[in-house]
């Protein structure tokens, strides 16, 4: 069947084409982002002023539980998986992923898991999941959360975890076995390197978490006592298992987008990446170190009083710092087209993520944690990494590869507005939260006393969400418009370097009719500039 | 930048840093010895963060402005095609290593000081958290204070600590994980069921301070508050005698 005949919903539902699966991942994840964002709106509306205005405490607790779960497990991580699906085979010159059907199965497991998580929050008759996204027992145990919500949540997250494991196997196999002739590991595009490290981390981190959730389910349904001190269990064991997933998970959420902006910055600086080898080594170092930092989430338990986890957490700042110098070195001496929307979002990423990184060093210090852990300072810190970093990376990726996926450009002028509102709104939302946390506002509360110095920062923070919402809605409008009526982009609107820019936009079903010779990190660039090939 | 401008900038920077050192940069002053210690460490971390972030922001913005593409440029013009510079890369890896070694060492020393428990605390306070309230006992004084079941309108129970003397807090939980946090003391500790954890508070300022539960513990987590009043040791003894009677 020719590609022209493969249209209509059924062909999408049954597809095993990595490009279509990638797009389905991204679109589904983005839909979850809109749901999670609406829940953030509920949270911020309730907190705009002291006193209770909109929702019951139970509904509020459910809202932040499902908000966190969606944003981490159903939006940022699967969006990264979607990009990997779409880009990895194209970047290494392969016709598809190594296991196309397994790939389709990963997507449908993710969709099913996401559906269960939504049910756990909204549709369970005797109490939805309202125990926080990390589901600490005994709060998530049978006595304190008897409703079916937590069980649905466990099944949903387990399905998503299995989906991630299958994707990991697929990506790693594809990169190791299906590279085109000439595509050595040291010519692998940086996004693909980040995909490899991300999926390796998933492979290491998800199985213990699935075990942790299984034990929780046994405690809940079969009278297990793994986490119940009354039966000789220990809630701290759950925390170790959970954060052994949880901390690599934050790198699973950020590494793909380090990869994204590291593809974009050289293209718009009209230069090669500065320090490619160092960058790849730093990525590997981050991957390795991130499996040894988990207990920095547990400093205030008093149950991990050794310096190992703090030392590892400080150390992981070094390879992250190195990357900043890679990015600066790449821009240095360039001809920077800074106003192109993908580049704007990449610059926004740099400016925001730096604050996330600097406050991350503060949180690596156990005594500073004694004050700021579980406060709004911590909330702001991780939003600076996950929103200011990953979500800005997601928008950079959308603006950069939308022409590759559709053959059309998103609106540049609208893009500037989307960037402006998101950047201003994001900083308005989260900067005041540093102040709130330092002043003593704890997280996960629907209310706070008046005249504690909490009123103004909370109001500003809520206004920030309004500004961000305008940006997101503007983007959705432009996306719907540009899909069919955007300006034709040609095959390569940006002057791209990596292999995906050497095929048509959108690419044919098997990606390449001819492959350029791969002699460096930038095969598409080499084709345009044969005089510069060493 | 001319030399006088540079000198002026350095003076301004020093003045700002000096002012910063004498303030607490957002964190409460710290009404206990331990809290002050943590706040001093915080100030060092913030200043280090400001210097590093300032340098990196400076480099980013300088590159963007200096190497921006101009309208008059031929769109096909490329930047300088260099790939790496090993000496520079070694330097920008080594400097962060040095910074984090220093910060980690300072952090470790502070941690050891603030988690140290004295051999002879003046007062022992047993705090037991439950969903959603607190039971406080002073075994030596025969005092027990228990929350009314917390609700949005109810103020929490009040505990009293003597000024200038270490109070040993023995923290437990009856049901789920809670956390004992007094923001003005810059300190919190989780109460984990099945475990007992101990820490010292040595107040340095009299006054009344707000305490909260900092670990999400279910429905009324937000309203699981308490109050700490720090008084002179004599007043503490008087208070204990009154309440136990």
Interface residues (C-beta under 8 A of the other chain):
Chain A: X52 X57 X58 X61 X130 X131 X132 X136 X138 X139 X143 X144 X229 X230 X233 X234 X235 X236 X269 X270 X271 X272 X273 X274 X275 X276 X277 X278 X300 X301 X302 X303 X305 X307 X310 X311 X314 X315 X317 X318 X321 X322 X324 X325 X327 X328 X329 X331 X332 X333 X334 X335 X336 X337 X338 X347 X350 X351 X354 X355 X358 X359 X361 X362 X364 X365 X366 X367 X368 X370 X371 X373 X374 X375 X434 X435 X438 X439 X440 X442 X443 X444 X445 X446 X447 X448 X449 X452 X529 X532
Chain B: X26 X27 X28 X35 X37 X38 X41 X42 X45 X46 X48 X49 X52 X53 X56 X57 X59 X60 X63 X64 X67 X68 X69 X73 X77 X78 X79 X80 X81 X82 X83 X84 X85 X88 X89 X92 X93 X96 X97 X100 X103 X104 X107 X108 X110 X111 X114 X115 X131 X152 X175 X176 X177 X179 X181 X183 X184 X186 X187 X188 X189 X190 X192 X193 X194 X195 X197 X199 X210 X212 X213 X214 X215 X216 X217 X218 X219 X220 X221 X222 X223
